[in-house]
Amino acid sequence: MNPTEQQTHSFQAEVREVLRLMIHSLYSNKEIFLRELISNASDACDKLRFEALRDDALLADDPDLRIEIEVDTDGGCLRVRDNGIGMNREEVTEHIGTIARSGTRQFLEQATGDEELDRQLIGQFGVGFYSAFIVADRVTLLTRRAGDAPSEGVYWESAGSGEYTIRQVERPERGTEVILHLKEAEHEFLETWRLRALVSRYSDHIGFPIRFRTEAAADDEGEAPEAGGWETVNQASALWTLPRADLDEDDYRAFYKHISHDLEDPLCWSHNHVEGAQTYINLLYVPSRAPLDILLQRDERRGLRLYVKRVFIMDAAEQLLPHYLRFIRGVVDSDDLPLNVSRELLQENELVGKIRAAVVKRALDMLSRLADEDAERYLEFWDQFGAVLKEGIVEDHAHRERIAGLLRFASTHDSEAGQRTSLAEYLARMPADQETIWYITADSHRAASHSPHLEIFRQRGIEVLLMSDRIDEWMMGYFTEYEGRRFRSIAKGEVGFEPAQAEPGGEDAQPARPQLLERIAEVLGEAVAEVRASQRLTESASCLVLGEQELALHMRQLLQQAGQAVPDAAPVLEVNLGHPLLKRLETEASDQAFTDLAHILHQQAVLAEGGQLDDPAAFVQRLNRVMAGAPAETA
C-alpha cells in the first residue's frame, strides 16, 4: 500500500453518533470549539517538553513552544496550529478516527434528544477535537510527530458526516495544524476581536504563548503565508503559579474546563501554595457531575496533572490521590521532585507520600467546607460522588472519622424525597438510652424504605438509616461504629425487642406456639436455618433475618452474577404470629394447603428482601392453588 495514496475510511458508529449529537446539542455553546482546540494544542506542547527531557534533539530546531491562530477571511478558514509533539499516521487514526474512551456506549444510551440534557451528557464525556464540526463543514488536519522525517507528515480531512480521508504528505515542521473551513453562518469566527475575546475568556491561563496573525490564505497542504505580524494575546503563565489574589472565579472556572474538557463549571476548588521543607502547589477541583463510568470503570487511570518546576510530567498521576478521591481534578506542581520522575519512581518516592497526604487533607477540607457552608450544594456533590467517597471508609482507615462526617444517608426521619442526614444529625436525634445506630441495606431506596424489618422501629419511633448504594453492604462490613456508637443492621440477628404484636396498642404478643413453628420449619427444610416468632413485624406476615456477619441477599446475588463464590448460608424465617395468615396456618387441616402457605410465607419474604426465587413457576402455582381454594369474601 502506497502511504502517499489518499485513502477513505469510515468513522466508528459511535463517532458518527457523537458528532451528530454534538453538532445539534452544543450549537448554543458553539464558541467552546476554540477552547478545545487550544487546550489540545497546549497538551501537545506539554507532552513535547516532557519528551525533550529525555531527547533534547526533539526541540532543537524550534525550541520556543507556542500556539498560533490565523484567519483567512477570503477563504473562510480558521487555522489553529502548535509546534508540540504532533502525531504519526497510526496515532491520527487511533485518536481521530475512533473513540476508544470507556463510557462511550453509556453516553449514547443515555442521550435523550433533549438539547439541554444532551449538552450536560456531552460535558461529562468531553468534546475535544470533534467540537470543530460545530462551526465547520469541513476540517483538515496536518501533523507530523516530533522526531519523524518531514516526509512522514499526515494529512487528514473530513466533513464530519461519516467518513474521513488520510494520506502521507511532506510536512517540514513538527506539530499539528487544524484548518476549519467555516460554515457560511459561522464567519463571525473570522473576526479578530471575536477570537481575542474568546481567548481572553477561555484560554488566558494557558502556559504557552497564544499568537494571532490575520493574513492572506494558505493552501490545504499547510504552506503558511509569509511570516510577520505575530502578537501574543494571553498571559502565557501557568495559572496555578499566580497568587490567589490575582485570580477571580472566572479564571478558576476557565482553567478547570481546560484541564477537564468539561462544559460545566466546577462545584468548588481549593488553591494552595506550600513552602518549607517541601515546596509545591496544588489546585484541586470537584466537578459538578460524575463521569458516566466512574463506578463501573474503577481501574481506569485517573489522577492529578503533575508538573515539576512548571514542566508537565504526566496527566493522570494516580499516586497523588487515593482511589476513593478519583473524581478530584487538578494540578500538583513540585519544586522538589526530579524532572525525570516516572510512575514507578512516584510509587517509591518519599516526597510523593507527603504530597499525597497533604492533597488528601486539602480535598477533605474542601468537601467539609462545602458541607458546612452550603448544604444544598453539598447534596449536589453527594448525589454525584457519594458512592465513590464511601469507598474511603474501607480504603483509608487513617481518615475514616473525617470521611464518616461527610457521609449522608436517607433516613426514616426524613419524609421528603431527596433529603439526607449526616451521622452527627442522627446522633443528635437519638434518645439518651439508645446505644445503637440502626440501618438497613437494600438494592434500591424503595426496597429499603418499604422493608418489613422497619415495622417495629417505626412503631417505636426509632430512626433507621436507609442505605441503597451497591457499596453500602460492603462498606458496613468495615464500618462498625461511629463516635462510640455501634452500627447494627435491622435485618440481621435479634434486635432485642419482645415479639411484636399484630396491632399497635392491641393485645399482648402471642405466645411462641412452638408446634406451629416446628411444622413450618419441617416443610421448608434446608431453605431456612430456623423459624421463630418475629421481634420485628407488626403488619407483615414474615421476613428473612440473617446472621450478624452474613451478606444481604441483594449483595449475594450481585456477587454471584459477577462470578464470585459466595458461602452457603440459610436465613432465619421470622413470622408474625398475630397475622391472619399465621392464624389460618395454625388451623389448616389440609397438608397440601399448609405446605403451600408455608412456602408462600417464605417466598414472599425472599421477594420483600429484593431476592430472586429459585422456582418462580412453582410460586405462581402455589399462589393459584391457595387463591382458588380460599373461600369467597362476603359483602
C-alpha positions as CSV (number, residue, x, y, z in Angstrom):
1,M,0.0,0.0,0.0
2,N,1.4,3.4,-1.0
3,P,1.3,5.6,2.1
4,T,1.1,8.8,0.0
5,E,-2.1,7.5,-1.7
6,Q,-5.2,9.0,-0.3
7,Q,-7.5,6.5,1.5
8,T,-11.0,6.9,2.7
9,H,-12.2,5.3,5.9
10,S,-15.5,5.2,7.9
11,F,-15.7,6.6,11.4
12,Q,-16.7,4.2,14.1
13,A,-20.5,4.1,14.5
14,E,-20.0,5.7,18.0
15,V,-18.1,8.6,16.5
16,R,-20.8,9.3,13.9
17,E,-23.4,9.4,16.6
18,V,-21.3,11.6,19.0
19,L,-20.7,14.0,16.1
20,R,-24.4,14.2,15.3
21,L,-25.3,14.8,18.9
22,M,-22.6,17.3,19.5
23,I,-23.4,19.4,16.4
24,H,-27.0,19.7,17.4
25,S,-26.8,19.8,21.2
26,L,-23.9,22.2,21.6
27,Y,-24.9,24.8,19.0
28,S,-25.8,27.3,21.7
29,N,-22.2,26.8,23.1
30,K,-20.5,26.7,19.8
31,E,-17.6,29.0,20.8
32,I,-16.2,26.3,23.0
33,F,-14.6,24.8,19.9
34,L,-11.7,27.3,20.2
35,R,-11.1,26.5,23.8
36,E,-11.0,22.8,23.0
37,L,-8.6,23.1,20.1
38,I,-6.3,25.4,22.1
39,S,-6.4,23.0,25.0
40,N,-5.4,20.2,22.8
41,A,-2.5,22.3,21.4
42,S,-1.4,23.2,24.9
43,D,-1.4,19.4,25.8
44,A,0.7,18.7,22.7
45,C,3.3,21.3,23.8
46,D,3.3,20.0,27.3
47,K,4.0,16.5,26.0
48,L,6.8,17.5,23.8
49,R,8.5,19.5,26.6
50,F,8.4,16.3,28.7
51,E,9.7,14.0,26.0
52,A,12.5,16.5,25.3
53,L,13.8,15.9,28.8
54,R,15.0,12.5,27.5
55,D,15.8,13.6,24.0
56,D,16.6,17.3,23.6
57,A,17.0,16.9,19.9
58,L,13.2,16.9,19.6
59,L,13.2,20.6,20.4
60,A,16.5,21.6,18.8
61,D,15.2,23.0,15.5
62,D,12.3,25.1,17.1
63,P,12.7,25.4,20.9
64,D,10.1,28.1,21.5
65,L,6.8,26.2,22.1
66,R,3.7,28.2,21.0
67,I,0.2,28.1,19.7
68,E,-0.8,30.2,16.7
69,I,-4.2,31.3,15.4
70,E,-4.6,32.5,11.9
71,V,-7.5,33.8,9.9
72,D,-8.1,33.5,6.2
73,T,-11.0,35.9,5.6
74,D,-11.2,35.3,1.8
75,G,-11.1,31.5,2.1
76,G,-13.4,31.4,5.1
77,C,-10.8,29.4,7.0
78,L,-9.6,29.5,10.6
79,R,-6.3,27.8,11.5
80,V,-5.1,26.7,14.9
81,R,-1.6,25.3,15.0
82,D,1.0,24.3,17.5
83,N,4.7,23.1,17.4
84,G,4.1,20.5,20.0
85,I,4.5,16.7,19.9
86,G,2.4,16.1,16.8
87,M,1.1,12.7,15.7
88,N,2.1,10.0,13.3
89,R,-0.4,8.2,11.0
90,E,-1.2,5.5,13.4
91,E,-1.9,8.0,16.2
92,V,-4.1,10.1,13.9
93,T,-6.2,7.0,13.0
94,E,-6.4,6.0,16.7
95,H,-7.2,9.4,18.2
96,I,-9.3,11.0,15.4
97,G,-11.0,8.1,13.6
98,T,-12.1,6.3,16.7
99,I,-13.3,6.9,20.2
100,A,-11.6,4.5,22.5
101,R,-12.7,6.1,25.7
102,S,-14.7,3.9,28.1
103,G,-18.2,5.2,28.7
104,T,-19.0,6.0,25.0
105,R,-21.7,3.4,24.9
106,Q,-23.3,4.6,28.1
107,F,-23.1,8.1,26.8
108,L,-25.0,7.2,23.7
109,E,-27.6,5.1,25.6
110,Q,-28.4,8.0,27.9
111,A,-28.7,10.5,25.1
112,T,-32.3,11.8,25.1
113,G,-32.8,14.1,22.2
114,D,-33.4,16.9,24.7
115,E,-30.8,19.6,23.8
116,E,-30.1,20.7,27.4
117,L,-29.8,17.2,28.8
118,D,-27.6,16.0,26.0
119,R,-25.4,19.1,26.4
120,Q,-24.9,18.0,30.0
121,L,-24.1,14.5,28.9
122,I,-21.5,15.7,26.4
123,G,-20.0,17.8,29.1
124,Q,-19.4,14.7,31.2
125,F,-18.0,12.9,28.2
126,G,-15.6,15.6,26.9
127,V,-15.6,17.1,23.4
128,G,-12.1,17.8,22.3
129,F,-11.3,17.8,18.6
130,Y,-14.8,16.9,17.4
131,S,-16.1,20.3,18.6
132,A,-14.6,21.7,15.4
133,F,-17.5,20.4,13.5
134,I,-19.9,22.6,15.4
135,V,-18.8,25.6,13.3
136,A,-17.0,23.9,10.3
137,D,-18.5,21.9,7.5
138,R,-15.0,20.5,6.7
139,V,-12.0,20.1,8.9
140,T,-8.4,19.5,7.6
141,L,-5.7,18.3,10.0
142,L,-2.0,18.4,9.2
143,T,0.5,16.9,11.6
144,R,4.0,15.4,12.0
145,R,5.3,13.8,15.1
146,A,8.5,15.3,16.6
147,G,11.5,13.2,15.6
148,D,9.9,11.9,12.4
149,A,11.2,12.8,9.0
150,P,9.5,15.6,7.0
151,S,8.2,13.0,4.5
152,E,6.2,11.3,7.3
153,G,3.6,14.2,7.7
154,V,0.0,13.2,7.8
155,Y,-3.0,14.8,6.0
156,W,-6.5,14.1,7.4
157,E,-9.8,15.6,6.3
158,S,-13.5,15.0,7.0
159,A,-16.8,16.7,6.6
160,G,-18.0,15.0,9.8
161,S,-20.6,13.0,8.0
162,G,-19.3,9.5,8.5
163,E,-16.0,9.3,6.5
164,Y,-12.5,10.7,6.6
165,T,-9.6,10.7,4.2
166,I,-6.0,10.2,5.2
167,R,-2.6,10.2,3.4
168,Q,1.0,10.8,4.0
169,V,2.4,14.2,3.0
170,E,5.6,16.2,3.1
171,R,5.5,18.5,6.2
172,P,8.7,20.4,7.1
173,E,7.6,21.5,10.6
174,R,6.6,19.3,13.6
175,G,3.3,19.7,15.4
176,T,-0.3,19.9,14.4
177,E,-2.4,22.3,12.4
178,V,-6.2,22.2,12.4
179,I,-7.9,24.1,9.5
180,L,-11.5,24.8,10.0
181,H,-13.5,25.5,6.7
182,L,-16.2,27.5,8.5
183,K,-19.9,27.2,7.6
184,E,-21.3,30.3,6.0
185,A,-23.2,31.2,9.1
186,E,-20.1,31.0,11.3
187,H,-17.9,33.7,9.7
188,E,-18.1,35.7,12.9
189,F,-15.2,33.5,14.0
190,L,-13.1,35.2,11.3
191,E,-13.3,38.4,13.2
192,T,-10.1,39.1,15.2
193,W,-11.9,40.9,18.0
194,R,-14.3,37.9,18.5
195,L,-11.4,35.4,18.6
196,R,-9.4,37.6,21.0
197,A,-12.4,37.8,23.3
198,L,-12.7,34.0,23.3
199,V,-9.0,33.5,24.1
200,S,-9.3,36.0,26.9
201,R,-12.4,34.3,28.3
202,Y,-11.4,30.6,28.0
203,S,-7.6,30.3,27.4
204,D,-5.8,33.3,29.0
205,H,-4.3,30.9,31.6
206,I,-2.6,28.7,29.0
207,G,1.1,28.4,29.9
208,F,2.3,28.8,26.3
209,P,2.1,31.9,24.1
210,I,-1.1,32.1,22.0
211,R,-0.2,34.2,19.0
212,F,-2.5,35.9,16.4
213,R,-2.0,36.9,12.8
214,T,-4.6,37.8,10.2
215,E,-3.0,37.3,6.8
216,A,-3.8,36.0,3.3
217,A,-4.8,32.4,2.8
218,A,-2.5,29.4,2.9
219,D,-3.3,26.2,1.0
220,D,-4.7,23.0,2.4
221,E,-1.3,21.3,2.2
222,G,-0.3,23.5,5.1
223,E,2.0,26.0,3.4
224,A,1.8,29.1,5.7
225,P,1.9,32.6,4.3
226,E,4.8,34.9,4.7
227,A,5.8,35.4,8.4
228,G,5.2,38.7,10.2
229,G,2.8,40.5,12.5
230,W,2.5,37.9,15.2
231,E,1.2,39.1,18.6
232,T,0.9,37.2,21.9
233,V,-2.6,37.7,23.3
234,N,-2.6,35.7,26.6
235,Q,-0.6,35.9,29.8
236,A,1.3,32.7,28.9
237,S,1.9,31.9,32.6
238,A,0.6,28.8,34.4
239,L,-2.5,29.9,36.4
240,W,-1.7,27.8,39.4
241,T,1.6,29.7,40.0
242,L,-0.2,33.0,40.3
243,P,-1.2,34.4,43.7
244,R,-4.8,33.8,44.6
245,A,-5.3,37.5,45.0
246,D,-4.6,37.9,41.3
247,L,-7.3,35.4,40.2
248,D,-11.0,35.7,40.1
249,E,-13.7,32.9,39.9
250,D,-13.9,33.1,36.1
251,D,-10.1,32.4,35.9
252,Y,-10.5,29.3,38.1
253,R,-13.6,28.1,36.1
254,A,-11.8,28.6,32.8
255,F,-8.8,26.7,33.9
256,Y,-10.9,23.8,35.2
257,K,-12.6,23.5,31.8
258,H,-9.1,23.5,30.2
259,I,-7.8,20.5,32.2
260,S,-11.0,18.6,32.4
261,H,-12.6,19.3,29.0
262,D,-15.9,19.6,30.9
263,L,-18.6,22.0,29.7
264,E,-19.9,22.5,33.2
265,D,-18.4,24.8,35.9
266,P,-16.7,23.0,38.8
267,L,-18.7,22.7,42.1
268,C,-15.8,24.1,44.2
269,W,-12.0,24.3,44.3
270,S,-9.0,24.8,46.6
271,H,-5.7,26.5,45.6
272,N,-2.7,26.2,47.9
273,H,0.9,27.3,47.8
274,V,3.1,25.2,50.2
275,E,6.6,26.4,51.1
276,G,9.1,25.0,53.7
277,A,10.7,21.6,53.9
278,Q,8.8,20.9,50.6
279,T,7.7,23.4,48.0
280,Y,4.7,22.6,45.9
281,I,1.4,24.0,44.7
282,N,-1.9,22.1,44.5
283,L,-5.0,23.3,42.7
284,L,-7.9,20.9,43.3
285,Y,-11.4,20.9,41.8
286,V,-14.6,19.0,42.4
287,P,-16.6,18.6,39.2
288,S,-20.4,19.3,39.1
289,R,-21.2,16.0,37.5
290,A,-19.7,12.5,37.7
291,P,-18.4,10.9,34.6
292,L,-20.7,8.2,33.2
293,D,-18.3,5.4,34.1
294,I,-16.9,6.5,37.4
295,L,-18.4,3.5,39.3
296,L,-18.1,0.9,36.5
297,Q,-14.6,1.7,35.5
298,R,-12.7,1.6,38.8
299,D,-9.5,0.6,37.2
300,E,-9.4,3.4,34.6
301,R,-6.4,5.6,35.2
302,R,-7.4,8.8,36.9
303,G,-5.5,11.4,38.9
304,L,-4.0,14.8,39.0
305,R,-1.8,16.5,36.5
306,L,1.7,16.5,37.7
307,Y,4.2,19.3,36.9
308,V,7.8,19.6,38.2
309,K,9.1,23.2,38.2
310,R,6.3,24.1,35.7
311,V,7.2,21.2,33.3
312,F,4.4,18.9,32.6
313,I,5.2,15.3,33.6
314,M,2.0,13.3,33.4
315,D,-1.7,13.9,33.2
316,A,-3.0,11.2,35.5
317,A,-0.7,10.8,38.4
318,E,-2.8,8.4,40.4
319,Q,-0.1,8.1,43.1
320,L,-1.1,11.6,44.3
321,L,-4.7,10.6,45.2
322,P,-6.3,7.6,46.8
323,H,-8.8,5.8,44.7
324,Y,-11.9,7.0,46.6
325,L,-11.0,10.6,45.6
326,R,-10.6,9.7,41.9
327,F,-13.3,12.3,41.0
328,I,-10.9,15.2,42.0
329,R,-9.4,17.1,39.1
330,G,-6.5,19.5,39.3
331,V,-2.8,20.1,39.3
332,V,0.2,19.5,41.6
333,D,3.5,21.3,40.8
334,S,6.5,20.3,42.8
335,D,9.9,22.0,43.1
336,D,11.5,19.0,44.8
337,L,10.8,16.0,42.6
338,P,13.3,15.2,39.8
339,L,12.3,16.2,36.3
340,N,12.7,12.7,35.0
341,V,10.4,11.2,37.6
342,S,8.4,8.2,36.3
343,R,5.2,6.4,37.5
344,E,7.4,3.8,39.1
345,L,9.6,6.3,40.9
346,L,6.4,8.1,42.1
347,Q,5.3,4.9,43.7
348,E,8.5,4.7,45.7
349,N,9.3,8.4,46.4
350,E,9.0,9.5,50.0
351,L,8.2,13.1,48.9
352,V,5.2,11.9,46.9
353,G,3.8,10.3,50.0
354,K,4.0,13.6,51.9
355,I,2.4,15.4,48.9
356,R,-0.3,12.8,48.7
357,A,-1.1,13.1,52.4
358,A,-1.4,16.9,52.1
359,V,-3.6,16.6,48.9
360,V,-5.9,14.2,50.7
361,K,-6.2,16.6,53.7
362,R,-6.9,19.6,51.3
363,A,-9.5,17.6,49.4
364,L,-11.3,16.6,52.6
365,D,-11.1,20.1,53.9
366,M,-12.6,21.4,50.7
367,L,-15.6,19.0,51.0
368,S,-16.0,19.7,54.7
369,R,-16.1,23.4,54.0
370,L,-18.7,22.9,51.2
371,A,-20.8,20.8,53.6
372,D,-20.7,23.4,56.4
373,E,-21.2,26.5,54.2
374,D,-23.6,25.3,51.6
375,A,-25.6,22.2,52.5
376,E,-27.7,22.3,49.3
377,R,-24.7,22.3,47.0
378,Y,-23.0,19.6,49.1
379,L,-26.1,17.4,48.5
380,E,-25.5,18.0,44.7
381,F,-22.0,16.7,45.3
382,W,-23.3,13.8,47.3
383,D,-25.8,12.7,44.7
384,Q,-22.9,12.6,42.1
385,F,-20.0,11.3,44.1
386,G,-21.3,10.0,47.4
387,A,-21.0,6.3,46.4
388,V,-17.3,6.8,45.4
389,L,-16.5,8.7,48.7
390,K,-17.9,5.8,50.7
391,E,-15.0,3.6,49.4
392,G,-12.7,5.7,51.6
393,I,-14.4,4.2,54.7
394,V,-12.8,0.8,53.7
395,E,-9.6,2.1,52.0
396,D,-8.4,4.9,54.2
397,H,-8.5,3.9,57.9
398,A,-6.4,7.0,58.9
399,H,-9.1,9.4,57.6
400,R,-12.2,7.2,58.4
401,E,-13.7,9.6,61.0
402,R,-13.3,12.6,58.7
403,I,-14.9,10.7,55.8
404,A,-17.6,9.4,58.1
405,G,-18.5,13.0,58.9
406,L,-19.0,13.7,55.2
407,L,-21.4,10.7,54.7
408,R,-25.1,11.4,54.0
409,F,-27.9,8.9,54.2
410,A,-31.6,8.7,53.6
411,S,-33.4,8.0,56.8
412,T,-36.9,7.1,58.2
413,H,-36.7,10.6,59.9
414,D,-36.9,12.3,56.5
415,S,-40.3,12.4,54.9
416,E,-39.4,14.3,51.8
417,A,-37.7,12.6,48.8
418,G,-34.1,13.6,48.3
419,Q,-33.4,14.5,51.9
420,R,-30.2,13.2,53.5
421,T,-29.0,13.1,57.1
422,S,-25.4,13.1,58.5
423,L,-24.3,10.7,61.2
424,A,-23.9,13.7,63.5
425,E,-27.5,14.7,63.0
426,Y,-28.6,11.1,63.6
427,L,-26.7,11.0,66.9
428,A,-28.2,14.4,67.9
429,R,-31.8,13.0,67.5
430,M,-31.1,9.7,69.3
431,P,-32.8,9.2,72.7
432,A,-30.4,9.2,75.6
433,D,-30.9,5.5,76.3
434,Q,-30.3,4.4,72.6
435,E,-26.8,3.0,72.1
436,T,-27.1,1.7,68.6
437,I,-27.1,3.3,65.2
438,W,-29.7,1.3,63.2
439,Y,-29.5,0.9,59.4
440,I,-30.8,-1.3,56.6
441,T,-29.2,-2.0,53.2
442,A,-31.2,-2.8,50.0
443,D,-30.8,-2.7,46.3
444,S,-33.0,0.4,46.0
445,H,-34.3,3.2,48.2
446,R,-37.8,2.0,47.6
447,A,-36.9,-1.5,48.8
448,A,-35.2,-0.1,51.9
449,S,-38.0,2.3,52.8
450,H,-40.7,-0.4,52.4
451,S,-38.8,-3.3,54.1
452,P,-41.0,-5.2,56.6
453,H,-38.0,-5.1,59.0
454,L,-38.8,-1.4,59.7
455,E,-42.2,-2.1,61.2
456,I,-41.3,-2.4,64.8
457,F,-38.8,0.5,64.5
458,R,-41.5,2.8,63.1
459,Q,-43.9,1.7,65.8
460,R,-41.4,2.6,68.5
461,G,-40.2,5.8,66.8
462,I,-36.6,4.6,66.3
463,E,-34.8,6.2,63.4
464,V,-33.2,3.9,60.8
465,L,-30.7,4.8,58.1
466,L,-31.8,3.6,54.7
467,M,-28.8,2.5,52.5
468,S,-29.3,1.6,48.9
469,D,-26.0,2.1,47.1
470,R,-24.3,-1.1,45.9
471,I,-21.3,-0.3,48.0
472,D,-23.2,0.0,51.3
473,E,-23.3,-3.6,52.3
474,W,-19.5,-3.9,51.7
475,M,-18.8,-0.6,53.5
476,M,-20.8,-1.5,56.6
477,G,-18.7,-4.7,56.9
478,Y,-15.8,-2.5,57.9
479,F,-17.7,0.4,59.4
480,T,-18.7,-0.9,62.8
481,E,-19.0,2.2,65.0
482,Y,-19.1,5.9,65.0
483,E,-18.5,8.2,67.9
484,G,-18.6,5.2,70.2
485,R,-22.0,4.0,69.0
486,R,-22.2,0.6,67.3
487,F,-23.8,0.1,63.9
488,R,-26.4,-2.7,63.6
489,S,-28.5,-3.8,60.7
490,I,-32.2,-4.2,61.5
491,A,-32.2,-7.2,59.1
492,K,-29.5,-9.2,60.9
493,G,-29.5,-11.0,64.2
494,E,-32.0,-10.5,67.0
495,V,-32.9,-6.9,67.6
496,G,-33.6,-7.3,71.4
497,F,-37.3,-6.5,71.4
498,E,-40.2,-8.6,72.6
499,P,-42.0,-10.4,69.7
500,A,-44.2,-7.8,68.1
501,Q,-48.0,-7.7,68.4
502,A,-50.3,-7.5,65.4
503,E,-51.9,-4.2,66.2
504,P,-50.2,-1.2,67.9
505,G,-51.8,-0.8,71.3
506,G,-53.6,-4.1,70.9
507,E,-53.3,-7.4,72.7
508,D,-50.1,-8.6,74.2
509,A,-47.8,-10.5,71.9
510,Q,-48.9,-14.1,71.3
511,P,-47.0,-17.0,72.8
512,A,-44.4,-18.6,70.6
513,R,-46.6,-21.7,69.7
514,P,-43.6,-24.0,69.1
515,Q,-45.6,-26.7,67.4
516,L,-46.6,-24.3,64.6
517,L,-43.1,-23.0,64.1
518,E,-41.7,-26.5,64.0
519,R,-44.2,-27.6,61.5
520,I,-43.3,-24.7,59.2
521,A,-39.6,-25.4,59.6
522,E,-40.2,-29.1,58.7
523,V,-42.0,-28.0,55.4
524,L,-39.3,-25.5,54.4
525,G,-36.4,-27.8,55.3
526,E,-32.9,-26.6,54.3
527,A,-34.2,-23.3,52.8
528,V,-34.2,-21.8,56.3
529,A,-31.9,-22.2,59.3
530,E,-34.8,-21.7,61.8
531,V,-38.4,-20.5,62.1
532,R,-39.1,-18.2,65.0
533,A,-41.6,-15.7,66.3
534,S,-40.7,-12.2,65.0
535,Q,-39.3,-9.4,67.0
536,R,-39.8,-7.0,64.1
537,L,-43.1,-7.4,62.4
538,T,-46.3,-5.6,63.2
539,E,-48.1,-5.8,59.8
540,S,-46.3,-8.2,57.5
541,A,-46.6,-12.0,57.9
542,S,-42.9,-12.9,57.5
543,C,-39.4,-11.7,56.9
544,L,-35.9,-13.2,56.5
545,V,-33.3,-12.5,59.1
546,L,-29.6,-13.1,58.5
547,G,-26.7,-13.7,60.9
548,E,-24.7,-10.6,62.0
549,Q,-21.8,-11.4,59.7
550,E,-23.8,-12.7,56.7
551,L,-24.2,-10.8,53.4
552,A,-27.6,-9.4,52.5
553,L,-29.5,-11.2,49.8
554,H,-29.1,-8.5,47.1
555,M,-25.3,-8.4,47.7
556,R,-25.1,-12.2,47.5
557,Q,-26.9,-12.1,44.2
558,L,-24.7,-9.3,42.9
559,L,-21.5,-11.3,43.7
560,Q,-22.9,-14.5,42.2
561,Q,-23.8,-12.7,39.0
562,A,-20.2,-11.4,38.9
563,G,-19.0,-15.0,39.1
564,Q,-17.8,-14.7,42.7
565,A,-18.1,-17.7,45.1
566,V,-20.5,-17.0,48.0
567,P,-20.6,-19.3,51.0
568,D,-23.9,-21.0,51.6
569,A,-26.0,-19.5,54.4
570,A,-29.6,-20.3,55.1
571,P,-31.5,-17.3,56.7
572,V,-33.9,-17.4,59.7
573,L,-37.6,-17.0,58.8
574,E,-39.4,-14.8,61.3
575,V,-43.2,-14.9,61.3
576,N,-45.7,-12.6,62.8
577,L,-47.9,-14.9,64.9
578,G,-50.6,-12.3,65.2
579,H,-51.1,-12.1,61.4
580,P,-54.2,-13.7,60.0
581,L,-52.2,-15.8,57.6
582,L,-50.4,-17.5,60.6
583,K,-53.7,-18.0,62.4
584,R,-55.0,-19.7,59.3
585,L,-51.9,-21.9,59.1
586,E,-52.5,-23.0,62.7
587,T,-56.0,-24.2,61.9
588,E,-55.2,-25.6,58.5
589,A,-56.2,-29.3,58.3
590,S,-55.1,-29.9,54.7
591,D,-51.4,-30.9,54.4
592,Q,-51.2,-29.6,50.8
593,A,-52.7,-26.2,51.8
594,F,-50.4,-26.0,54.8
595,T,-47.3,-26.7,52.6
596,D,-48.4,-24.2,50.0
597,L,-49.0,-21.5,52.7
598,A,-45.6,-22.2,54.4
599,H,-43.7,-21.9,51.1
600,I,-45.6,-18.7,50.2
601,L,-44.6,-17.2,53.6
602,H,-41.0,-18.0,52.8
603,Q,-41.1,-16.9,49.2
604,Q,-42.8,-13.6,49.8
605,A,-40.1,-12.8,52.4
606,V,-37.5,-13.5,49.8
607,L,-39.2,-11.1,47.4
608,A,-39.5,-8.4,50.0
609,E,-35.7,-8.6,50.5
610,G,-35.2,-8.0,46.8
611,G,-34.2,-11.6,46.3
612,Q,-35.0,-13.9,43.4
613,L,-37.0,-17.1,43.7
614,D,-35.3,-20.3,42.6
615,D,-38.5,-21.5,41.0
616,P,-40.9,-18.7,40.2
617,A,-43.3,-21.0,38.4
618,A,-43.8,-23.1,41.5
619,F,-44.6,-20.0,43.5
620,V,-47.2,-19.0,41.0
621,Q,-48.8,-22.5,41.1
622,R,-48.9,-22.4,44.9
623,L,-50.4,-19.0,44.9
624,N,-53.1,-20.0,42.4
625,R,-54.0,-23.1,44.4
626,V,-54.3,-21.0,47.6
627,M,-56.4,-18.4,45.9
628,A,-58.6,-20.9,44.1
629,G,-59.2,-22.8,47.4
630,A,-59.9,-19.7,49.5
631,P,-63.5,-19.1,50.4
632,A,-65.2,-16.2,48.7
633,E,-65.4,-13.0,50.7
634,T,-68.8,-11.9,51.8
635,A,-70.1,-8.4,51.1
